[in-house]
Amino acid sequence: MQCPKCGAENPAGKILCRVCGARLRPASAGTTPGGSGISETDEELRRRLSY
C-alpha cells in the first residue's frame, strides 16, 4: 500500500505510514477504534503513539 502523503510503500493492512505517520486509509466515521465517538486528528494520534 502506497502512502498518499510521502509515497512510501507500506505493508498491506497498516493504518499509518511507517515513514511519515500519515493515515493510509480513512478511519471509520473519524472516531477512535474503541467507538467512543471522540474524534482524533492525525497529529494527536502521532503524539500518542510516539515514544
C-alpha positions in Angstrom: 0.0 0.0 0.0 1.4 3.4 -1.0 1.3 6.4 1.3 -0.8 9.2 -0.2 1.4 11.8 1.6 5.1 10.7 1.1 4.7 7.8 -1.5 6.5 5.2 0.7 5.4 1.6 0.3 3.8 0.1 3.4 2.7 -3.5 4.2 -1.0 -4.2 3.4 -3.4 -3.7 6.3 -1.4 -0.9 8.0 -3.2 2.2 9.2 -0.3 4.6 9.5 2.7 5.1 7.2 5.9 3.7 8.6 7.9 6.6 7.2 5.8 9.8 7.8 3.0 8.6 10.1 0.2 9.7 7.7 -3.1 7.8 7.8 -3.1 5.3 4.9 -6.8 4.7 4.9 -9.8 6.6 6.2 -10.8 5.8 9.8 -14.4 4.6 10.1 -16.6 7.6 10.9 -13.5 9.5 12.2 -13.6 8.0 15.6 -11.1 6.1 17.7 -11.1 2.3 17.3 -13.0 1.9 20.6 -16.0 3.6 19.2 -16.1 6.2 21.9 -17.3 8.9 19.5 -14.2 11.0 20.3 -12.6 12.3 17.1 -8.8 12.1 17.0 -6.7 14.1 14.5 -3.6 12.5 12.8 -1.4 14.8 14.9 -3.0 13.7 18.2 -2.6 10.1 17.1 1.1 10.5 16.2 1.7 12.2 19.5 0.0 9.5 21.5 1.9 6.7 19.6 5.3 8.3 19.7 7.8 7.5 22.4 
